[in-house]
Amino acid sequence: MAVNCFKCRYFRVTWEPATPRACTAYGFKTKQIPSTVVRQSSGMECLKYAPKQEGKR
């Protein structure tokens, strides 16, 4: 099952044009979707995925 970073509580959008996406669980910023970087680096799906809580902002 592919991880959808947009539904993960650790996904963030940054103001930096060179690195517009971030993963606070792993502590990195990237131009790609963070789950893609994790898969390319480790060969495994993201193990820290946690769904966002509904209705809480």
CHARMM internal coordinates of N, CA and C (Angstrom, degrees):
IC EDIT
DIST 1 N 1 CA 1.4573
DIST 1 CA 1 C 1.5339
ANGL 1 N 1 CA 1 C 109.61
DIST 1 C 2 N 1.3039
ANGL 1 CA 1 C 2 N 117.08
DIHE 1 N 1 CA 1 C 2 N 127.05
DIST 2 N 2 CA 1.4589
ANGL 1 C 2 N 2 CA 121.66
DIHE 1 CA 1 C 2 N 2 CA -179.95
DIST 2 CA 2 C 1.5316
ANGL 2 N 2 CA 2 C 110.30
DIHE 1 C 2 N 2 CA 2 C -76.83
DIST 2 C 3 N 1.3109
ANGL 2 CA 2 C 3 N 115.94
DIHE 2 N 2 CA 2 C 3 N 140.66
DIST 3 N 3 CA 1.4596
ANGL 2 C 3 N 3 CA 122.10
DIHE 2 CA 2 C 3 N 3 CA -179.74
DIST 3 CA 3 C 1.5282
ANGL 3 N 3 CA 3 C 108.94
DIHE 2 C 3 N 3 CA 3 C -83.85
DIST 3 C 4 N 1.3212
ANGL 3 CA 3 C 4 N 116.98
DIHE 3 N 3 CA 3 C 4 N 134.57
DIST 4 N 4 CA 1.4637
ANGL 3 C 4 N 4 CA 122.50
DIHE 3 CA 3 C 4 N 4 CA 176.68
DIST 4 CA 4 C 1.5276
ANGL 4 N 4 CA 4 C 107.99
DIHE 3 C 4 N 4 CA 4 C -102.44
DIST 4 C 5 N 1.3134
ANGL 4 CA 4 C 5 N 116.95
DIHE 4 N 4 CA 4 C 5 N 100.11
DIST 5 N 5 CA 1.4636
ANGL 4 C 5 N 5 CA 121.52
DIHE 4 CA 4 C 5 N 5 CA -177.23
DIST 5 CA 5 C 1.5298
ANGL 5 N 5 CA 5 C 112.74
DIHE 4 C 5 N 5 CA 5 C -58.69
DIST 5 C 6 N 1.3276
ANGL 5 CA 5 C 6 N 117.07
DIHE 5 N 5 CA 5 C 6 N -31.22
DIST 6 N 6 CA 1.4606
ANGL 5 C 6 N 6 CA 120.17
DIHE 5 CA 5 C 6 N 6 CA -178.10
DIST 6 CA 6 C 1.5305
ANGL 6 N 6 CA 6 C 111.96
DIHE 5 C 6 N 6 CA 6 C -65.67
DIST 6 C 7 N 1.3166
ANGL 6 CA 6 C 7 N 117.81
DIHE 6 N 6 CA 6 C 7 N -17.08
DIST 7 N 7 CA 1.4623
ANGL 6 C 7 N 7 CA 122.07
DIHE 6 CA 6 C 7 N 7 CA 177.90
DIST 7 CA 7 C 1.5259
ANGL 7 N 7 CA 7 C 112.19
DIHE 6 C 7 N 7 CA 7 C -105.16
DIST 7 C 8 N 1.3390
ANGL 7 CA 7 C 8 N 116.78
DIHE 7 N 7 CA 7 C 8 N 9.17
DIST 8 N 8 CA 1.4688
ANGL 7 C 8 N 8 CA 121.56
DIHE 7 CA 7 C 8 N 8 CA -178.00
DIST 8 CA 8 C 1.5279
ANGL 8 N 8 CA 8 C 110.83
DIHE 7 C 8 N 8 CA 8 C -96.21
DIST 8 C 9 N 1.3177
ANGL 8 CA 8 C 9 N 116.81
DIHE 8 N 8 CA 8 C 9 N 141.06
DIST 9 N 9 CA 1.4654
ANGL 8 C 9 N 9 CA 121.31
DIHE 8 CA 8 C 9 N 9 CA -179.31
DIST 9 CA 9 C 1.5236
ANGL 9 N 9 CA 9 C 112.48
DIHE 8 C 9 N 9 CA 9 C -68.36
DIST 9 C 10 N 1.3209
ANGL 9 CA 9 C 10 N 118.94
DIHE 9 N 9 CA 9 C 10 N -19.19
DIST 10 N 10 CA 1.4618
ANGL 9 C 10 N 10 CA 122.81
DIHE 9 CA 9 C 10 N 10 CA -177.65
DIST 10 CA 10 C 1.5307
ANGL 10 N 10 CA 10 C 113.68
DIHE 9 C 10 N 10 CA 10 C -93.20
DIST 10 C 11 N 1.3143
ANGL 10 CA 10 C 11 N 117.59
DIHE 10 N 10 CA 10 C 11 N -5.36
DIST 11 N 11 CA 1.4666
ANGL 10 C 11 N 11 CA 121.46
DIHE 10 CA 10 C 11 N 11 CA -179.51
DIST 11 CA 11 C 1.5228
ANGL 11 N 11 CA 11 C 109.89
DIHE 10 C 11 N 11 CA 11 C -78.31
DIST 11 C 12 N 1.3271
ANGL 11 CA 11 C 12 N 116.54
DIHE 11 N 11 CA 11 C 12 N 134.80
DIST 12 N 12 CA 1.4609
ANGL 11 C 12 N 12 CA 121.96
DIHE 11 CA 11 C 12 N 12 CA 177.82
DIST 12 CA 12 C 1.5238
ANGL 12 N 12 CA 12 C 109.37
DIHE 11 C 12 N 12 CA 12 C -135.06
DIST 12 C 13 N 1.3257
ANGL 12 CA 12 C 13 N 115.73
DIHE 12 N 12 CA 12 C 13 N 153.86
DIST 13 N 13 CA 1.4578
ANGL 12 C 13 N 13 CA 122.76
DIHE 12 CA 12 C 13 N 13 CA 173.24
DIST 13 CA 13 C 1.5222
ANGL 13 N 13 CA 13 C 106.42
DIHE 12 C 13 N 13 CA 13 C -106.18
DIST 13 C 14 N 1.3358
ANGL 13 CA 13 C 14 N 116.86
DIHE 13 N 13 CA 13 C 14 N 132.00
DIST 14 N 14 CA 1.4621
ANGL 13 C 14 N 14 CA 120.87
DIHE 13 CA 13 C 14 N 14 CA -178.92
DIST 14 CA 14 C 1.5259
ANGL 14 N 14 CA 14 C 109.89
DIHE 13 C 14 N 14 CA 14 C -103.35
DIST 14 C 15 N 1.3128
ANGL 14 CA 14 C 15 N 116.31
DIHE 14 N 14 CA 14 C 15 N 170.10
DIST 15 N 15 CA 1.4599
ANGL 14 C 15 N 15 CA 122.22
DIHE 14 CA 14 C 15 N 15 CA 177.06
DIST 15 CA 15 C 1.5247
ANGL 15 N 15 CA 15 C 111.36
DIHE 14 C 15 N 15 CA 15 C -92.65
DIST 15 C 16 N 1.3184
ANGL 15 CA 15 C 16 N 117.67
DIHE 15 N 15 CA 15 C 16 N 0.54
DIST 16 N 16 CA 1.4611
ANGL 15 C 16 N 16 CA 121.80
DIHE 15 CA 15 C 16 N 16 CA -176.59
DIST 16 CA 16 C 1.5337
ANGL 16 N 16 CA 16 C 110.56
DIHE 15 C 16 N 16 CA 16 C -87.88
DIST 16 C 17 N 1.3327
ANGL 16 CA 16 C 17 N 118.55
DIHE 16 N 16 CA 16 C 17 N 117.20
DIST 17 N 17 CA 1.4661
ANGL 16 C 17 N 17 CA 120.94
DIHE 16 CA 16 C 17 N 17 CA -178.47
DIST 17 CA 17 C 1.5343
ANGL 17 N 17 CA 17 C 113.67
DIHE 16 C 17 N 17 CA 17 C -59.93
DIST 17 C 18 N 1.3182
ANGL 17 CA 17 C 18 N 117.91
DIHE 17 N 17 CA 17 C 18 N -32.51
DIST 18 N 18 CA 1.4682
ANGL 17 C 18 N 18 CA 121.08
DIHE 17 CA 17 C 18 N 18 CA -179.05
DIST 18 CA 18 C 1.5243
ANGL 18 N 18 CA 18 C 111.80
DIHE 17 C 18 N 18 CA 18 C -73.59
DIST 18 C 19 N 1.3348
ANGL 18 CA 18 C 19 N 116.69
DIHE 18 N 18 CA 18 C 19 N -28.21
DIST 19 N 19 CA 1.4726
ANGL 18 C 19 N 19 CA 121.29
DIHE 18 CA 18 C 19 N 19 CA -179.53
DIST 19 CA 19 C 1.5266
ANGL 19 N 19 CA 19 C 109.27
DIHE 18 C 19 N 19 CA 19 C -138.12
DIST 19 C 20 N 1.3280
ANGL 19 CA 19 C 20 N 117.26
DIHE 19 N 19 CA 19 C 20 N 78.51
DIST 20 N 20 CA 1.4658
ANGL 19 C 20 N 20 CA 120.43
DIHE 19 CA 19 C 20 N 20 CA -173.11
DIST 20 CA 20 C 1.5274
ANGL 20 N 20 CA 20 C 115.74
DIHE 19 C 20 N 20 CA 20 C -77.43
DIST 20 C 21 N 1.3363
ANGL 20 CA 20 C 21 N 118.38
DIHE 20 N 20 CA 20 C 21 N -9.18
DIST 21 N 21 CA 1.4668
ANGL 20 C 21 N 21 CA 120.80
DIHE 20 CA 20 C 21 N 21 CA -178.06
DIST 21 CA 21 C 1.5224
ANGL 21 N 21 CA 21 C 109.84
DIHE 20 C 21 N 21 CA 21 C -125.54
DIST 21 C 22 N 1.3428
ANGL 21 CA 21 C 22 N 115.89
DIHE 21 N 21 CA 21 C 22 N 150.56
DIST 22 N 22 CA 1.4605
ANGL 21 C 22 N 22 CA 119.94
DIHE 21 CA 21 C 22 N 22 CA -179.17
DIST 22 CA 22 C 1.5199
ANGL 22 N 22 CA 22 C 111.06
DIHE 21 C 22 N 22 CA 22 C -144.06
DIST 22 C 23 N 1.3234
ANGL 22 CA 22 C 23 N 114.64
DIHE 22 N 22 CA 22 C 23 N 154.90
DIST 23 N 23 CA 1.4608
ANGL 22 C 23 N 23 CA 122.36
DIHE 22 CA 22 C 23 N 23 CA 173.89
DIST 23 CA 23 C 1.5198
ANGL 23 N 23 CA 23 C 107.30
DIHE 22 C 23 N 23 CA 23 C -122.01
DIST 23 C 24 N 1.3295
ANGL 23 CA 23 C 24 N 117.33
DIHE 23 N 23 CA 23 C 24 N 113.39
DIST 24 N 24 CA 1.4575
ANGL 23 C 24 N 24 CA 120.06
DIHE 23 CA 23 C 24 N 24 CA -178.89
DIST 24 CA 24 C 1.5240
ANGL 24 N 24 CA 24 C 112.04
DIHE 23 C 24 N 24 CA 24 C -77.82
DIST 24 C 25 N 1.3149
ANGL 24 CA 24 C 25 N 118.44
DIHE 24 N 24 CA 24 C 25 N -21.00
DIST 25 N 25 CA 1.4651
ANGL 24 C 25 N 25 CA 121.26
DIHE 24 CA 24 C 25 N 25 CA 178.04
DIST 25 CA 25 C 1.5248
ANGL 25 N 25 CA 25 C 110.26
DIHE 24 C 25 N 25 CA 25 C -66.77
DIST 25 C 26 N 1.3245
ANGL 25 CA 25 C 26 N 116.67
DIHE 25 N 25 CA 25 C 26 N -44.52
DIST 26 N 26 CA 1.4646
ANGL 25 C 26 N 26 CA 121.22
DIHE 25 CA 25 C 26 N 26 CA -179.76
DIST 26 CA 26 C 1.5260
ANGL 26 N 26 CA 26 C 112.24
DIHE 25 C 26 N 26 CA 26 C -95.93
DIST 26 C 27 N 1.3193
ANGL 26 CA 26 C 27 N 117.45
DIHE 26 N 26 CA 26 C 27 N -14.47
DIST 27 N 27 CA 1.4590
ANGL 26 C 27 N 27 CA 121.50
DIHE 26 CA 26 C 27 N 27 CA 175.41
DIST 27 CA 27 C 1.5203
ANGL 27 N 27 CA 27 C 115.44
DIHE 26 C 27 N 27 CA 27 C 75.21
DIST 27 C 28 N 1.3233
ANGL 27 CA 27 C 28 N 117.76
DIHE 27 N 27 CA 27 C 28 N 43.94
DIST 28 N 28 CA 1.4625
ANGL 27 C 28 N 28 CA 119.50
DIHE 27 CA 27 C 28 N 28 CA 176.94
DIST 28 CA 28 C 1.5203
ANGL 28 N 28 CA 28 C 110.94
DIHE 27 C 28 N 28 CA 28 C -139.33
DIST 28 C 29 N 1.3425
ANGL 28 CA 28 C 29 N 114.89
DIHE 28 N 28 CA 28 C 29 N 159.02
DIST 29 N 29 CA 1.4622
ANGL 28 C 29 N 29 CA 123.38
DIHE 28 CA 28 C 29 N 29 CA 175.67
DIST 29 CA 29 C 1.5188
ANGL 29 N 29 CA 29 C 107.48
DIHE 28 C 29 N 29 CA 29 C -115.63
DIST 29 C 30 N 1.3277
ANGL 29 CA 29 C 30 N 116.74
DIHE 29 N 29 CA 29 C 30 N 148.54
DIST 30 N 30 CA 1.4587
ANGL 29 C 30 N 30 CA 120.43
DIHE 29 CA 29 C 30 N 30 CA -176.21
DIST 30 CA 30 C 1.5182
ANGL 30 N 30 CA 30 C 111.62
DIHE 29 C 30 N 30 CA 30 C -154.70
DIST 30 C 31 N 1.3109
ANGL 30 CA 30 C 31 N 115.29
DIHE 30 N 30 CA 30 C 31 N 162.43
DIST 31 N 31 CA 1.4638
ANGL 30 C 31 N 31 CA 120.71
DIHE 30 CA 30 C 31 N 31 CA 174.79
DIST 31 CA 31 C 1.5279
ANGL 31 N 31 CA 31 C 109.94
DIHE 30 C 31 N 31 CA 31 C -85.62
DIST 31 C 32 N 1.3350
ANGL 31 CA 31 C 32 N 116.44
DIHE 31 N 31 CA 31 C 32 N -27.10
DIST 32 N 32 CA 1.4618
ANGL 31 C 32 N 32 CA 121.80
DIHE 31 CA 31 C 32 N 32 CA -179.79
DIST 32 CA 32 C 1.5322
ANGL 32 N 32 CA 32 C 110.22
DIHE 31 C 32 N 32 CA 32 C -87.32
DIST 32 C 33 N 1.3104
ANGL 32 CA 32 C 33 N 115.83
DIHE 32 N 32 CA 32 C 33 N 176.13
DIST 33 N 33 CA 1.4587
ANGL 32 C 33 N 33 CA 120.84
DIHE 32 CA 32 C 33 N 33 CA 172.26
DIST 33 CA 33 C 1.5368
ANGL 33 N 33 CA 33 C 106.89
DIHE 32 C 33 N 33 CA 33 C -69.83
DIST 33 C 34 N 1.3319
ANGL 33 CA 33 C 34 N 119.25
DIHE 33 N 33 CA 33 C 34 N 130.20
DIST 34 N 34 CA 1.4657
ANGL 33 C 34 N 34 CA 121.09
DIHE 33 CA 33 C 34 N 34 CA -175.57
DIST 34 CA 34 C 1.5309
ANGL 34 N 34 CA 34 C 115.18
DIHE 33 C 34 N 34 CA 34 C -54.49
DIST 34 C 35 N 1.3236
ANGL 34 CA 34 C 35 N 118.59
DIHE 34 N 34 CA 34 C 35 N -37.32
DIST 35 N 35 CA 1.4687
ANGL 34 C 35 N 35 CA 119.42
DIHE 34 CA 34 C 35 N 35 CA -179.52
DIST 35 CA 35 C 1.5295
ANGL 35 N 35 CA 35 C 111.60
DIHE 34 C 35 N 35 CA 35 C -64.53
DIST 35 C 36 N 1.3220
ANGL 35 CA 35 C 36 N 117.16
DIHE 35 N 35 CA 35 C 36 N -29.85
DIST 36 N 36 CA 1.4639
ANGL 35 C 36 N 36 CA 121.40
DIHE 35 CA 35 C 36 N 36 CA 176.69
DIST 36 CA 36 C 1.5276
ANGL 36 N 36 CA 36 C 110.33
DIHE 35 C 36 N 36 CA 36 C -68.00
DIST 36 C 37 N 1.3222
ANGL 36 CA 36 C 37 N 116.87
DIHE 36 N 36 CA 36 C 37 N -41.72
DIST 37 N 37 CA 1.4645
ANGL 36 C 37 N 37 CA 121.50
DIHE 36 CA 36 C 37 N 37 CA 178.31
DIST 37 CA 37 C 1.5257
ANGL 37 N 37 CA 37 C 110.20
DIHE 36 C 37 N 37 CA 37 C -64.17
DIST 37 C 38 N 1.3273
ANGL 37 CA 37 C 38 N 117.24
DIHE 37 N 37 CA 37 C 38 N -42.61
DIST 38 N 38 CA 1.4651
ANGL 37 C 38 N 38 CA 121.11
DIHE 37 CA 37 C 38 N 38 CA 178.74
DIST 38 CA 38 C 1.5234
ANGL 38 N 38 CA 38 C 110.09
DIHE 37 C 38 N 38 CA 38 C -61.79
DIST 38 C 39 N 1.3285
ANGL 38 CA 38 C 39 N 117.92
DIHE 38 N 38 CA 38 C 39 N -44.98
DIST 39 N 39 CA 1.4655
ANGL 38 C 39 N 39 CA 121.42
DIHE 38 CA 38 C 39 N 39 CA -179.69
DIST 39 CA 39 C 1.5265
ANGL 39 N 39 CA 39 C 111.46
DIHE 38 C 39 N 39 CA 39 C -64.03
DIST 39 C 40 N 1.3345
ANGL 39 CA 39 C 40 N 117.22
DIHE 39 N 39 CA 39 C 40 N -41.12
DIST 40 N 40 CA 1.4649
ANGL 39 C 40 N 40 CA 120.85
DIHE 39 CA 39 C 40 N 40 CA 179.28
DIST 40 CA 40 C 1.5267
ANGL 40 N 40 CA 40 C 111.46
DIHE 39 C 40 N 40 CA 40 C -67.57
DIST 40 C 41 N 1.3285
ANGL 40 CA 40 C 41 N 117.22
DIHE 40 N 40 CA 40 C 41 N -36.23
DIST 41 N 41 CA 1.4641
ANGL 40 C 41 N 41 CA 121.34
DIHE 40 CA 40 C 41 N 41 CA -177.25
DIST 41 CA 41 C 1.5182
ANGL 41 N 41 CA 41 C 113.05
DIHE 40 C 41 N 41 CA 41 C -77.67
DIST 41 C 42 N 1.3316
ANGL 41 CA 41 C 42 N 116.49
DIHE 41 N 41 CA 41 C 42 N -42.16
DIST 42 N 42 CA 1.4671
ANGL 41 C 42 N 42 CA 120.02
DIHE 41 CA 41 C 42 N 42 CA -173.30
DIST 42 CA 42 C 1.5234
ANGL 42 N 42 CA 42 C 114.03
DIHE 41 C 42 N 42 CA 42 C -105.72
DIST 42 C 43 N 1.3291
ANGL 42 CA 42 C 43 N 116.48
DIHE 42 N 42 CA 42 C 43 N -19.78
DIST 43 N 43 CA 1.4583
ANGL 42 C 43 N 43 CA 119.78
DIHE 42 CA 42 C 43 N 43 CA -176.42
DIST 43 CA 43 C 1.5194
ANGL 43 N 43 CA 43 C 112.89
DIHE 42 C 43 N 43 CA 43 C 81.21
DIST 43 C 44 N 1.3334
ANGL 43 CA 43 C 44 N 116.91
DIHE 43 N 43 CA 43 C 44 N 4.85
DIST 44 N 44 CA 1.4680
ANGL 43 C 44 N 44 CA 122.52
DIHE 43 CA 43 C 44 N 44 CA -179.11
DIST 44 CA 44 C 1.5210
ANGL 44 N 44 CA 44 C 109.33
DIHE 43 C 44 N 44 CA 44 C -124.97
DIST 44 C 45 N 1.3344
ANGL 44 CA 44 C 45 N 115.24
DIHE 44 N 44 CA 44 C 45 N 160.65
DIST 45 N 45 CA 1.4641
ANGL 44 C 45 N 45 CA 119.91
DIHE 44 CA 44 C 45 N 45 CA 173.48
DIST 45 CA 45 C 1.5327
ANGL 45 N 45 CA 45 C 108.64
DIHE 44 C 45 N 45 CA 45 C -68.20
DIST 45 C 46 N 1.3090
ANGL 45 CA 45 C 46 N 116.92
DIHE 45 N 45 CA 45 C 46 N 161.10
DIST 46 N 46 CA 1.4635
ANGL 45 C 46 N 46 CA 122.17
DIHE 45 CA 45 C 46 N 46 CA 178.93
DIST 46 CA 46 C 1.5265
ANGL 46 N 46 CA 46 C 110.12
DIHE 45 C 46 N 46 CA 46 C -61.86
DIST 46 C 47 N 1.3229
ANGL 46 CA 46 C 47 N 116.60
DIHE 46 N 46 CA 46 C 47 N 127.05
DIST 47 N 47 CA 1.4635
ANGL 46 C 47 N 47 CA 121.66
DIHE 46 CA 46 C 47 N 47 CA -179.06
DIST 47 CA 47 C 1.5274
ANGL 47 N 47 CA 47 C 112.61
DIHE 46 C 47 N 47 CA 47 C -93.68
DIST 47 C 48 N 1.3307
ANGL 47 CA 47 C 48 N 117.64
DIHE 47 N 47 CA 47 C 48 N -8.79
DIST 48 N 48 CA 1.4675
ANGL 47 C 48 N 48 CA 120.86
DIHE 47 CA 47 C 48 N 48 CA -177.63
DIST 48 CA 48 C 1.5266
ANGL 48 N 48 CA 48 C 112.86
DIHE 47 C 48 N 48 CA 48 C -104.28
DIST 48 C 49 N 1.3186
ANGL 48 CA 48 C 49 N 117.17
DIHE 48 N 48 CA 48 C 49 N 11.29
DIST 49 N 49 CA 1.4650
ANGL 48 C 49 N 49 CA 120.52
DIHE 48 CA 48 C 49 N 49 CA 178.94
DIST 49 CA 49 C 1.5247
ANGL 49 N 49 CA 49 C 109.98
DIHE 48 C 49 N 49 CA 49 C -61.41
DIST 49 C 50 N 1.3274
ANGL 49 CA 49 C 50 N 115.66
DIHE 49 N 49 CA 49 C 50 N 131.45
DIST 50 N 50 CA 1.4632
ANGL 49 C 50 N 50 CA 122.25
DIHE 49 CA 49 C 50 N 50 CA 175.42
DIST 50 CA 50 C 1.5242
ANGL 50 N 50 CA 50 C 107.26
DIHE 49 C 50 N 50 CA 50 C -140.76
DIST 50 C 51 N 1.3312
ANGL 50 CA 50 C 51 N 118.25
DIHE 50 N 50 CA 50 C 51 N 124.68
DIST 51 N 51 CA 1.4667
ANGL 50 C 51 N 51 CA 119.85
DIHE 50 CA 50 C 51 N 51 CA -177.67
DIST 51 CA 51 C 1.5269
ANGL 51 N 51 CA 51 C 112.32
DIHE 50 C 51 N 51 CA 51 C -63.21
DIST 51 C 52 N 1.3237
ANGL 51 CA 51 C 52 N 115.41
DIHE 51 N 51 CA 51 C 52 N 146.92
DIST 52 N 52 CA 1.4646
ANGL 51 C 52 N 52 CA 120.66
DIHE 51 CA 51 C 52 N 52 CA 176.10
DIST 52 CA 52 C 1.5150
ANGL 52 N 52 CA 52 C 109.37
DIHE 51 C 52 N 52 CA 52 C -65.68
DIST 52 C 53 N 1.3324
ANGL 52 CA 52 C 53 N 115.97
DIHE 52 N 52 CA 52 C 53 N 150.74
DIST 53 N 53 CA 1.4591
ANGL 52 C 53 N 53 CA 120.31
DIHE 52 CA 52 C 53 N 53 CA 175.71
DIST 53 CA 53 C 1.5204
ANGL 53 N 53 CA 53 C 108.17
DIHE 52 C 53 N 53 CA 53 C -79.29
DIST 53 C 54 N 1.3082
ANGL 53 CA 53 C 54 N 116.30
DIHE 53 N 53 CA 53 C 54 N 130.94
DIST 54 N 54 CA 1.4635
ANGL 53 C 54 N 54 CA 121.87
DIHE 53 CA 53 C 54 N 54 CA -178.31
DIST 54 CA 54 C 1.5253
ANGL 54 N 54 CA 54 C 111.07
DIHE 53 C 54 N 54 CA 54 C -69.91
DIST 54 C 55 N 1.3226
ANGL 54 CA 54 C 55 N 116.45
DIHE 54 N 54 CA 54 C 55 N 140.55
DIST 55 N 55 CA 1.4516
ANGL 54 C 55 N 55 CA 122.43
DIHE 54 CA 54 C 55 N 55 CA 172.34
DIST 55 CA 55 C 1.5106
ANGL 55 N 55 CA 55 C 116.44
DIHE 54 C 55 N 55 CA 55 C 71.55
DIST 55 C 56 N 1.3199
ANGL 55 CA 55 C 56 N 118.61
DIHE 55 N 55 CA 55 C 56 N 8.77
DIST 56 N 56 CA 1.4550
ANGL 55 C 56 N 56 CA 120.52
DIHE 55 CA 55 C 56 N 56 CA -179.98
DIST 56 CA 56 C 1.5195
ANGL 56 N 56 CA 56 C 108.76
DIHE 55 C 56 N 56 CA 56 C -115.65
DIST 56 C 57 N 1.3247
ANGL 56 CA 56 C 57 N 117.02
DIHE 56 N 56 CA 56 C 57 N 126.51
DIST 57 N 57 CA 1.4658
ANGL 56 C 57 N 57 CA 121.06
DIHE 56 CA 56 C 57 N 57 CA 179.53
DIST 57 CA 57 C 1.4785
ANGL 57 N 57 CA 57 C 110.51
DIHE 56 C 57 N 57 CA 57 C -125.29
END
COOR INIT
IC SEED 1 N 1 CA 1 C
IC BUILD
